[in-house]
Amino acid sequence: MKEHATGARRSLSYLAVLTLMTMTGAAWAQATPADVPPVPPPPPAAEMAPPPPPVPPPAAAMPPAVEATPPPAPTPPTASDAMPATRPEALPPIDVGAWLRVSGKFQGTDVSKVNDWHMDNAYVELHAGGKVHKNVGVTLNLNANMLNFKSDGSSAVYVEDAIVSFDFMDELHLWAGHLLVPVDRSNASGPFFMIPWNYPGFFAGVAAPKEGPFGRNNGAVVWGDIAGGRLTYLVGAFDNGDVGTSPLISGRVRLALWDPEPGFWGNGSYFGEKDMLSIGVGAQFQKHGSALTDPTTGAIISDKNWADVNADALIEKKLGGGSFVTGEAAYYHQNVLDGAISDSFYVLAAYATPTIGVGSIQPMVRYQWEKVKNVSGTSPWNLDVGLSYLIKGPALRAVATYSHTSFGVLGGSGSGPSSANSVQLGAQAIFF
């Protein structure tokens, strides 16, 4: 009984607590807002973390003070402009140059005596040329000697070179027109680019290859530089515009062992610009080229083919300070008639000092010798002793030369002088 009473009391207590909790909840539900404790407000905006600022838009470029003029619209290219094979090329302009040589000689009417003076050269060349296509060029050179003025004041002007050149590659060129005959170093350099003032082989009889006026002739030459000019070949055919003669075949091979020596033209000296050791050989042939004809009837008295074989060598070494030393030699053999020059040679030595003032002093000596075919007696010979002042190499120089010639058998027959002496003063300038 006691346990039942205790259980009843526990149930009553639970019921009382439940009733009290129910009445309290209803009272809270029916209470007015004033009776409800206030809800704490949210923290002020200042206490809240500010949102990240928006990314500003890019600033607009300030307009220039003066509105720039818009560039013109590009011109649409043509098909020729766009294709590399047909794109126009800008070719260099025509080059023009002037070459001048003037000289006077102390020599009397008796050529063995130095007792008078006269001008013996007032020579000018006008050079023009350029490219008309990347592989095609033109050259036109004119010359005149002012000593050839006539009584009416006129003077002859000659065409020295008139060349159309087809330059396919370094190893292959074709030049045609009126041009230099390739055969030896002296003809390739001419008097402007050799150390002596006068061309070799003309001190007594003519001892030079067959060429033509001013060393030129009408024809065509195939030539090329191999290995950058270490080896150069030239071969041509010439007729000088005379269909009644057989063509002259002329050629040359040049081997440069030190500095290369490229190009169609040549030099008797490089005036200290290169170290040169160069060897060349040349040859010519012309059918009936040495024929002798009767001046009255024109009949052939003696028929002989012309042939020439020659060899030359040039050594030039720079020594420093603008100084250099030069040695040159050449030998010629021609198939000619009796009484003509069949063999000849020359040797030359020169030294240019270091710069003294505005140039170098260059003493020079050259010895020449000729053989007259099948004529006994002393052979002609010549000695030139020169002194040059090189201001700008061959482009500006002054030359003084003493020359002595012994005519030998050519003068021993009483038909001419036995010897000749002269002192020659000359100057040359090249504008290019």
VOMARKE-938161 format. One record per residue (C-alpha): x, y, z; residue number from 1; residue in three letters. Coordinates in Angstrom, 1 decimal. Layout:
u/v/w/nr/rest
X/Y/Z/NUM/ALA .
...
END
This chain:
u/v/w/nr/rest
0.0/0.0/0.0/1/MET .
2.8/2.2/0.9/2/LYS .
4.3/1.7/-2.6/3/GLU .
1.0/2.5/-4.3/4/HIS .
0.7/5.8/-2.4/5/ALA .
4.2/6.8/-3.3/6/THR .
3.5/6.1/-7.1/7/GLY .
0.3/8.2/-6.9/8/ALA .
2.2/11.1/-5.4/9/ARG .
4.8/11.0/-8.2/10/ARG .
2.1/11.0/-11.0/11/SER .
0.4/14.0/-9.4/12/LEU .
3.7/15.9/-9.3/13/SER .
4.4/15.3/-12.9/14/TYR .
0.9/16.4/-13.9/15/LEU .
1.2/19.7/-11.9/16/ALA .
4.5/20.5/-13.6/17/VAL .
3.1/19.8/-17.0/18/LEU .
0.1/22.0/-16.3/19/THR .
2.2/24.9/-15.1/20/LEU .
4.5/24.8/-18.2/21/MET .
1.4/24.8/-20.5/22/THR .
-0.1/27.8/-18.8/23/MET .
3.2/29.7/-19.0/24/THR .
3.5/29.1/-22.7/25/GLY .
0.0/30.4/-23.4/26/ALA .
0.7/33.5/-21.4/27/ALA .
3.8/34.3/-23.4/28/TRP .
1.9/33.7/-26.6/29/ALA .
-0.9/36.2/-25.5/30/GLN .
1.5/38.9/-24.3/31/ALA .
1.7/42.3/-26.0/32/THR .
4.9/43.6/-27.7/33/PRO .
5.4/45.9/-24.7/34/ALA .
5.5/42.9/-22.5/35/ASP .
8.2/41.2/-24.7/36/VAL .
11.7/42.1/-23.9/37/PRO .
13.2/44.1/-26.9/38/PRO .
15.4/42.2/-29.4/39/VAL .
18.8/43.8/-29.6/40/PRO .
19.2/45.8/-32.8/41/PRO .
21.8/44.9/-35.5/42/PRO .
25.1/46.5/-35.0/43/PRO .
25.5/50.0/-36.7/44/PRO .
26.7/50.2/-40.3/45/ALA .
30.0/51.7/-39.2/46/ALA .
30.7/48.5/-37.2/47/GLU .
29.9/46.3/-40.2/48/MET .
32.8/45.3/-42.5/49/ALA .
32.3/47.4/-45.7/50/PRO .
31.8/45.6/-49.0/51/PRO .
34.7/45.6/-51.4/52/PRO .
34.6/48.7/-53.7/53/PRO .
33.6/48.1/-57.3/54/PRO .
36.4/48.0/-59.9/55/VAL .
36.4/51.4/-61.7/56/PRO .
36.1/51.4/-65.4/57/PRO .
39.3/52.1/-67.5/58/PRO .
40.0/55.8/-67.7/59/ALA .
39.2/57.3/-71.1/60/ALA .
42.2/58.7/-73.0/61/ALA .
42.4/62.4/-72.9/62/MET .
41.8/63.8/-76.4/63/PRO .
44.8/65.6/-77.9/64/PRO .
44.9/69.3/-78.0/65/ALA .
44.9/69.1/-81.8/66/VAL .
43.2/66.3/-83.5/67/GLU .
45.8/64.2/-85.4/68/ALA .
45.3/63.7/-89.1/69/THR .
44.5/60.0/-89.7/70/PRO .
47.1/58.2/-91.9/71/PRO .
46.1/57.5/-95.5/72/PRO .
44.7/54.2/-96.2/73/ALA .
47.4/51.8/-97.7/74/PRO .
47.2/51.4/-101.4/75/THR .
46.4/47.8/-102.3/76/PRO .
49.4/46.1/-104.0/77/PRO .
49.2/44.9/-107.5/78/THR .
49.9/41.3/-108.4/79/ALA .
53.4/42.3/-109.6/80/SER .
54.1/44.0/-106.3/81/ASP .
53.0/41.0/-104.3/82/ALA .
54.9/38.4/-106.3/83/MET .
58.6/38.3/-105.4/84/PRO .
59.6/37.1/-108.9/85/ALA .
58.0/40.2/-110.5/86/THR .
58.4/42.8/-107.7/87/ARG .
60.0/46.0/-109.1/88/PRO .
63.6/46.6/-108.1/89/GLU .
65.3/49.9/-107.2/90/ALA .
68.4/50.0/-109.4/91/LEU .
71.3/52.3/-108.6/92/PRO .
71.7/55.5/-110.7/93/PRO .
74.1/55.8/-113.6/94/ILE .
77.6/56.4/-112.4/95/ASP .
79.8/59.1/-114.1/96/VAL .
83.5/59.6/-113.7/97/GLY .
86.3/61.6/-115.3/98/ALA .
89.9/60.5/-115.7/99/TRP .
92.7/63.0/-116.5/100/LEU .
96.4/62.7/-117.5/101/ARG .
98.7/65.6/-118.4/102/VAL .
102.4/65.4/-119.1/103/SER .
105.3/67.3/-120.6/104/GLY .
108.6/66.0/-122.0/105/LYS .
112.0/67.5/-122.0/106/PHE .
113.5/66.2/-125.3/107/GLN .
114.8/67.9/-128.4/108/GLY .
114.2/67.3/-132.1/109/THR .
117.3/65.2/-131.8/110/ASP .
115.7/62.6/-129.5/111/VAL .
119.1/61.7/-127.9/112/SER .
119.3/65.2/-126.3/113/LYS .
117.3/66.7/-123.5/114/VAL .
117.4/70.3/-124.8/115/ASN .
113.8/71.3/-125.4/116/ASP .
110.3/70.9/-123.9/117/TRP .
106.9/70.2/-125.2/118/HIS .
103.5/68.9/-124.0/119/MET .
103.1/65.3/-125.0/120/ASP .
99.8/64.4/-123.3/121/ASN .
96.6/66.2/-122.3/122/ALA .
94.3/63.1/-122.1/123/TYR .
90.8/62.8/-120.7/124/VAL .
88.4/59.9/-120.4/125/GLU .
84.7/60.2/-119.5/126/LEU .
83.2/57.1/-118.0/127/HIS .
79.5/56.3/-117.6/128/ALA .
77.7/53.1/-116.7/129/GLY .
75.1/51.4/-114.6/130/GLY .
72.6/48.6/-114.3/131/LYS .
69.4/48.5/-116.4/132/VAL .
68.5/45.1/-114.8/133/HIS .
70.0/43.2/-111.9/134/LYS .
71.9/41.0/-114.4/135/ASN .
72.4/43.5/-117.2/136/VAL .
74.6/46.6/-117.3/137/GLY .
75.9/49.1/-119.8/138/VAL .
79.2/50.9/-120.1/139/THR .
80.1/53.9/-122.3/140/LEU .
83.5/55.4/-122.1/141/ASN .
84.8/58.2/-124.3/142/LEU .
88.3/59.6/-124.6/143/ASN .
90.1/62.5/-126.3/144/ALA .
93.6/64.0/-126.3/145/ASN .
93.6/67.8/-126.2/146/MET .
96.9/67.7/-128.2/147/LEU .
94.9/66.6/-131.2/148/ASN .
93.2/70.0/-131.5/149/PHE .
93.0/71.0/-135.2/150/LYS .
93.5/74.5/-136.6/151/SER .
89.8/75.1/-136.6/152/ASP .
89.6/74.3/-132.9/153/GLY .
88.0/70.9/-133.3/154/SER .
89.3/67.8/-131.7/155/SER .
88.5/64.1/-132.2/156/ALA .
86.5/62.3/-129.5/157/VAL .
86.7/58.5/-129.6/158/TYR .
84.5/55.7/-128.2/159/VAL .
86.8/53.8/-125.9/160/GLU .
84.2/51.3/-124.5/161/ASP .
80.6/50.5/-125.5/162/ALA .
79.6/47.4/-123.6/163/ILE .
76.5/45.5/-122.8/164/VAL .
77.3/43.2/-119.9/165/SER .
75.2/40.1/-119.0/166/PHE .
76.2/39.2/-115.5/167/ASP .
74.6/35.8/-114.7/168/PHE .
76.7/34.9/-111.7/169/MET .
80.2/35.5/-110.4/170/ASP .
81.4/32.5/-112.4/171/GLU .
79.8/33.4/-115.7/172/LEU .
79.6/36.8/-117.5/173/HIS .
79.0/37.7/-121.2/174/LEU .
80.2/41.1/-122.3/175/TRP .
79.8/42.3/-125.8/176/ALA .
80.4/45.4/-127.9/177/GLY .
83.6/47.5/-128.2/178/HIS .
85.7/46.4/-125.2/179/LEU .
89.1/45.5/-123.8/180/LEU .
91.0/42.6/-125.4/181/VAL .
91.9/40.2/-122.5/182/PRO .
95.4/38.9/-123.0/183/VAL .
97.9/40.3/-120.4/184/ASP .
98.1/42.4/-117.2/185/ARG .
99.4/45.5/-118.9/186/SER .
96.4/45.9/-121.2/187/ASN .
94.0/45.1/-118.4/188/ALA .
95.4/47.9/-116.2/189/SER .
96.2/50.5/-118.8/190/GLY .
98.4/53.5/-117.9/191/PRO .
96.2/54.7/-115.1/192/PHE .
96.6/51.7/-112.9/193/PHE .
100.3/50.8/-113.4/194/MET .
103.3/52.3/-111.6/195/ILE .
105.2/53.5/-114.7/196/PRO .
103.9/56.5/-116.6/197/TRP .
104.2/54.9/-120.1/198/ASN .
102.7/51.7/-121.4/199/TYR .
105.3/48.9/-122.0/200/PRO .
106.3/47.4/-125.3/201/GLY .
106.4/50.6/-127.4/202/PHE .
109.9/52.1/-126.9/203/PHE .
111.2/50.7/-130.2/204/ALA .
109.3/48.3/-132.4/205/GLY .
105.9/47.3/-131.2/206/VAL .
106.3/44.4/-128.7/207/ALA .
102.7/43.8/-127.5/208/ALA .
99.8/41.4/-128.2/209/PRO .
97.4/42.3/-131.0/210/LYS .
94.7/44.5/-129.5/211/GLU .
93.2/47.5/-131.4/212/GLY .
92.7/51.2/-130.7/213/PRO .
93.3/51.9/-127.0/214/PHE .
93.7/48.2/-126.4/215/GLY .
90.0/47.6/-127.5/216/ARG .
88.3/45.8/-130.3/217/ASN .
84.8/44.8/-131.4/218/ASN .
83.8/41.4/-130.1/219/GLY .
82.5/39.4/-127.2/220/ALA .
84.1/38.0/-124.0/221/VAL .
83.0/35.2/-121.7/222/VAL .
84.6/35.4/-118.3/223/TRP .
84.2/34.5/-114.7/224/GLY .
85.6/34.6/-111.2/225/ASP .
86.0/31.2/-109.4/226/ILE .
86.5/30.9/-105.6/227/ALA .
85.8/34.6/-105.1/228/GLY .
88.5/35.8/-107.6/229/GLY .
91.3/33.4/-106.7/230/ARG .
91.0/32.1/-110.3/231/LEU .
89.7/34.2/-113.2/232/THR .
89.3/33.2/-116.8/233/TYR .
88.6/35.4/-119.8/234/LEU .
88.2/34.3/-123.5/235/VAL .
86.9/36.4/-126.4/236/GLY .
86.6/36.7/-130.2/237/ALA .
87.1/40.0/-132.0/238/PHE .
87.0/41.2/-135.6/239/ASP .
87.3/45.0/-135.3/240/ASN .
84.3/45.3/-137.6/241/GLY .
86.2/43.9/-140.6/242/ASP .
84.4/41.0/-142.2/243/VAL .
87.4/40.5/-144.5/244/GLY .
89.6/39.3/-141.7/245/THR .
89.6/36.2/-139.6/246/SER .
88.5/36.7/-136.0/247/PRO .
91.1/37.2/-133.4/248/LEU .
90.8/34.7/-130.5/249/ILE .
92.3/36.0/-127.3/250/SER .
92.2/34.7/-123.7/251/GLY .
93.8/34.8/-120.3/252/ARG .
93.8/32.9/-117.0/253/VAL .
94.8/34.6/-113.8/254/ARG .
95.6/32.9/-110.4/255/LEU .
95.8/35.0/-107.2/256/ALA .
97.6/33.1/-104.4/257/LEU .
97.3/35.8/-101.6/258/TRP .
94.5/38.3/-101.7/259/ASP .
91.9/37.6/-104.4/260/PRO .
91.9/39.5/-107.6/261/GLU .
88.3/39.4/-109.0/262/PRO .
86.9/41.3/-112.0/263/GLY .
87.2/41.8/-115.7/264/PHE .
89.7/44.7/-115.4/265/TRP .
93.1/44.5/-113.8/266/GLY .
95.8/46.4/-112.1/267/ASN .
99.6/46.7/-112.5/268/GLY .
99.6/47.7/-108.9/269/SER .
97.1/47.9/-106.0/270/TYR .
99.0/50.8/-104.5/271/PHE .
99.2/49.2/-101.0/272/GLY .
95.6/48.1/-100.8/273/GLU .
96.3/44.4/-101.1/274/LYS .
99.0/41.7/-100.5/275/ASP .
99.2/40.3/-104.0/276/MET .
100.9/37.3/-105.5/277/LEU .
99.3/36.8/-108.9/278/SER .
100.3/34.8/-111.9/279/ILE .
98.7/35.1/-115.4/280/GLY .
99.1/33.4/-118.8/281/VAL .
97.6/34.6/-122.0/282/GLY .
97.4/33.5/-125.7/283/ALA .
96.1/34.8/-129.0/284/GLN .
95.5/33.4/-132.5/285/PHE .
94.4/34.9/-135.8/286/GLN .
94.5/33.1/-139.1/287/LYS .
96.5/35.1/-141.6/288/HIS .
97.1/37.6/-138.8/289/GLY .
100.8/38.1/-139.7/290/SER .
100.3/38.2/-143.5/291/ALA .
102.4/40.8/-145.4/292/LEU .
100.7/42.4/-148.4/293/THR .
101.9/44.5/-151.2/294/ASP .
100.8/48.1/-150.5/295/PRO .
100.2/48.8/-154.2/296/THR .
98.4/45.7/-155.4/297/THR .
97.1/44.3/-152.1/298/GLY .
98.5/40.9/-153.0/299/ALA .
99.7/38.7/-150.2/300/ILE .
103.5/38.5/-150.3/301/ILE .
103.9/36.3/-147.2/302/SER .
101.0/34.5/-145.5/303/ASP .
101.5/33.7/-141.8/304/LYS .
99.1/33.1/-138.9/305/ASN .
99.4/35.4/-135.9/306/TRP .
100.0/33.8/-132.5/307/ALA .
101.0/35.2/-129.1/308/ASP .
101.9/33.5/-125.8/309/VAL .
102.7/35.5/-122.7/310/ASN .
103.1/35.1/-119.0/311/ALA .
103.2/37.7/-116.2/312/ASP .
103.6/37.8/-112.4/313/ALA .
102.9/40.5/-109.8/314/LEU .
104.0/40.5/-106.2/315/ILE .
103.1/43.4/-103.9/316/GLU .
103.4/43.4/-100.1/317/LYS .
102.2/46.0/-97.5/318/LYS .
105.0/46.9/-95.1/319/LEU .
103.1/49.2/-92.7/320/GLY .
102.6/52.9/-92.3/321/GLY .
101.3/53.2/-95.8/322/GLY .
104.5/51.7/-97.3/323/SER .
104.6/48.8/-99.8/324/PHE .
107.0/47.0/-102.2/325/VAL .
106.2/45.9/-105.7/326/THR .
107.8/43.5/-108.2/327/GLY .
106.4/42.8/-111.7/328/GLU .
107.6/40.8/-114.7/329/ALA .
106.2/39.7/-118.1/330/ALA .
107.4/37.8/-121.1/331/TYR .
105.9/37.7/-124.6/332/TYR .
106.5/35.5/-127.7/333/HIS .
104.8/36.3/-131.1/334/GLN .
104.7/34.3/-134.3/335/ASN .
105.7/37.1/-136.7/336/VAL .
107.5/37.7/-140.0/337/LEU .
111.3/38.3/-140.2/338/ASP .
112.3/41.8/-139.1/339/GLY .
109.4/42.2/-136.5/340/ALA .
109.6/41.8/-132.8/341/ILE .
109.3/38.2/-131.9/342/SER .
110.2/38.1/-128.2/343/ASP .
110.2/40.7/-125.4/344/SER .
110.2/41.0/-121.6/345/PHE .
110.2/43.6/-118.8/346/TYR .
111.0/43.6/-115.1/347/VAL .
110.0/46.2/-112.6/348/LEU .
110.8/47.0/-109.0/349/ALA .
109.3/49.8/-106.8/350/ALA .
109.0/50.8/-103.2/351/TYR .
106.6/53.3/-101.6/352/ALA .
107.6/55.0/-98.4/353/THR .
105.4/55.5/-95.3/354/PRO .
103.3/58.6/-95.5/355/THR .
105.3/61.8/-95.8/356/ILE .
103.2/64.9/-95.7/357/GLY .
100.0/64.0/-97.5/358/VAL .
101.3/61.0/-99.5/359/GLY .
104.1/58.5/-100.2/360/SER .
107.2/58.8/-102.3/361/ILE .
107.7/55.9/-104.7/362/GLN .
110.9/55.3/-106.6/363/PRO .
110.7/52.8/-109.5/364/MET .
112.9/51.2/-112.1/365/VAL .
111.8/49.2/-115.1/366/ARG .
113.9/47.4/-117.7/367/TYR .
112.6/46.3/-121.1/368/GLN .
114.2/44.2/-123.9/369/TRP .
113.1/43.2/-127.4/370/GLU .
114.3/40.7/-129.9/371/LYS .
114.1/41.3/-133.7/372/VAL .
113.4/38.1/-135.6/373/LYS .
116.2/36.8/-137.8/374/ASN .
118.1/40.1/-137.8/375/VAL .
121.6/40.1/-136.3/376/SER .
122.9/42.8/-134.1/377/GLY .
122.2/44.4/-130.7/378/THR .
118.6/44.0/-129.5/379/SER .
116.7/47.1/-128.5/380/PRO .
116.4/47.9/-124.8/381/TRP .
115.0/50.6/-122.5/382/ASN .
115.5/51.8/-118.9/383/LEU .
113.0/53.9/-117.1/384/ASP .
113.8/55.4/-113.7/385/VAL .
110.8/57.1/-112.1/386/GLY .
109.8/58.9/-108.9/387/LEU .
106.2/59.3/-107.9/388/SER .
104.3/61.1/-105.2/389/TYR .
101.2/59.2/-104.3/390/LEU .
98.6/61.4/-102.7/391/ILE .
95.6/59.1/-103.2/392/LYS .
97.1/56.1/-104.9/393/GLY .
96.3/56.1/-108.7/394/PRO .
93.5/58.5/-108.1/395/ALA .
95.9/61.4/-107.5/396/LEU .
99.6/61.2/-108.2/397/ARG .
102.5/63.1/-109.8/398/ALA .
105.3/61.2/-111.7/399/VAL .
108.7/62.2/-112.9/400/ALA .
110.5/59.7/-115.3/401/THR .
113.9/59.6/-116.9/402/TYR .
114.0/57.3/-119.9/403/SER .
116.9/56.0/-121.9/404/HIS .
116.4/53.8/-125.1/405/THR .
118.9/52.0/-127.2/406/SER .
117.3/51.1/-130.5/407/PHE .
119.9/48.5/-131.4/408/GLY .
119.5/46.9/-134.8/409/VAL .
116.4/49.0/-135.5/410/LEU .
118.5/52.2/-135.4/411/GLY .
121.9/50.8/-136.5/412/GLY .
121.0/50.7/-140.2/413/SER .
121.1/54.4/-140.5/414/GLY .
117.3/54.7/-140.9/415/SER .
116.8/56.0/-137.4/416/GLY .
118.4/57.2/-134.2/417/PRO .
120.6/54.9/-132.2/418/SER .
119.4/56.1/-128.8/419/SER .
116.9/58.4/-127.1/420/ALA .
116.8/60.3/-123.8/421/ASN .
114.0/62.2/-122.1/422/SER .
112.7/63.5/-118.8/423/VAL .
108.9/63.4/-118.5/424/GLN .
106.8/65.1/-115.8/425/LEU .
103.1/64.0/-115.5/426/GLY .
100.1/64.1/-113.2/427/ALA .
96.9/62.2/-113.2/428/GLN .
93.6/62.5/-111.3/429/ALA .
90.6/60.2/-111.3/430/ILE .
87.2/61.4/-110.2/431/PHE .
84.6/58.7/-109.7/432/PHE .
END
